[in-house]
Amino acid sequence: MEAKAILKHSRVSPQKTRLLADQVRSRQIADALRMLNLLGTKRARIIAKVLNSAVANAMQTGMVDVDNLYVKSIQVDEGPMMKRWRPRAQGRANRILKRTSHIAVVLEEL
């Protein structure tokens, strides 16, 4: 039985978030959450929040043993970018791209 959770428009860079997602993929849920809690970064807290949501979705069905769950897949895609301008010398401006990501997690029982 699979359990899914999706977080959209998260204000973290997808490129940096994929580095953490690669470490969590195909791990037991307890090990993954323990590792993310030790890191303590914003990206780790957001991924842990999505994992906890997927665990809650699995418990809602009632047909899964939560202790046997593992991260089947975790996918981090780009979301829309917020475009901002920073003033520069001599009346110029530089564009700043504030990136967002969509994080999708699928858990499965062993």
C-alpha positions as CSV (number, residue, x, y, z in Angstrom):
1,M,0.0,0.0,0.0
2,E,1.4,3.4,-0.9
3,A,1.0,6.7,0.9
4,K,1.6,10.0,-0.9
5,A,2.2,13.6,0.2
6,I,2.9,16.7,-1.9
7,L,4.0,20.1,-0.9
8,K,3.8,22.9,-3.5
9,H,5.4,26.3,-3.8
10,S,7.9,25.7,-1.0
11,R,10.4,28.6,-0.7
12,V,13.5,26.5,-1.0
13,S,15.8,26.1,-4.0
14,P,15.1,22.8,-5.8
15,Q,18.8,22.3,-6.6
16,K,19.8,22.4,-2.9
17,T,16.8,20.4,-1.8
18,R,17.5,17.5,-4.2
19,L,20.8,17.0,-2.4
20,L,18.9,16.1,0.8
21,A,16.2,14.2,-1.1
22,D,18.9,11.9,-2.6
23,Q,20.1,11.0,0.9
24,V,16.6,10.2,2.2
25,R,15.5,8.1,-0.8
26,S,14.9,4.3,-0.1
27,R,15.5,4.6,3.6
28,Q,13.3,3.5,6.5
29,I,11.0,6.3,7.6
30,A,12.5,6.4,11.2
31,D,16.1,6.6,9.9
32,A,15.1,9.3,7.4
33,L,13.4,11.5,10.0
34,R,16.3,11.0,12.4
35,M,18.8,12.1,9.8
36,L,16.8,15.2,8.8
37,N,16.3,16.2,12.5
38,L,20.0,16.1,13.0
39,L,20.7,18.4,10.0
40,G,18.5,21.2,11.3
41,T,18.4,23.2,8.1
42,K,15.3,24.8,6.6
43,R,15.3,22.3,3.7
44,A,15.6,19.4,6.1
45,R,12.7,20.7,8.2
46,I,10.5,21.1,5.1
47,I,11.3,17.5,3.8
48,A,10.6,16.1,7.3
49,K,7.3,17.9,7.3
50,V,6.3,16.3,4.0
51,L,7.5,12.9,5.3
52,N,5.4,13.2,8.4
53,S,2.4,14.2,6.3
54,A,2.8,11.0,4.2
55,V,3.0,8.9,7.4
56,A,-0.2,10.5,8.6
57,N,-1.8,9.7,5.3
58,A,-0.7,6.1,5.6
59,M,-2.1,5.9,9.1
60,Q,-5.4,7.3,7.9
61,T,-6.0,4.2,5.7
62,G,-5.3,1.9,8.7
63,M,-4.1,-0.9,6.5
64,V,-0.3,-0.2,6.9
65,D,2.2,-0.8,9.7
66,V,3.9,2.5,10.2
67,D,7.1,0.9,11.5
68,N,7.6,-0.9,8.1
69,L,7.4,2.1,5.9
70,Y,10.2,3.3,3.7
71,V,10.7,6.1,1.2
72,K,9.9,4.6,-2.1
73,S,10.4,7.8,-4.1
74,I,10.9,11.5,-3.3
75,Q,10.9,14.0,-6.1
76,V,11.8,17.7,-6.1
77,D,10.6,19.7,-9.0
78,E,10.9,23.4,-9.8
79,G,8.0,25.7,-9.0
80,P,7.3,29.2,-10.2
81,M,10.1,31.8,-9.7
82,M,9.4,35.1,-8.0
83,K,11.3,37.8,-9.9
84,R,12.7,40.8,-7.9
85,W,15.0,43.7,-8.9
86,R,18.0,44.9,-7.0
87,P,19.3,48.5,-7.8
88,R,22.8,48.8,-9.0
89,A,25.2,51.5,-9.9
90,Q,24.4,54.1,-12.6
91,G,20.7,53.4,-12.7
92,R,21.0,49.8,-13.6
93,A,19.2,46.9,-12.0
94,N,19.9,43.2,-11.6
95,R,17.3,40.6,-11.5
96,I,17.0,38.2,-8.5
97,L,15.2,34.9,-9.0
98,K,13.6,33.6,-5.8
99,R,13.1,29.9,-6.6
100,T,10.4,27.6,-5.3
101,S,10.0,23.9,-5.4
102,H,7.3,21.2,-5.4
103,I,8.2,18.2,-3.2
104,A,6.4,14.8,-3.7
105,V,6.9,11.8,-1.4
106,V,5.7,8.3,-1.9
107,L,6.0,5.8,1.0
108,E,5.6,2.1,0.8
109,E,5.5,-0.9,3.2
110,L,8.4,-3.3,3.2
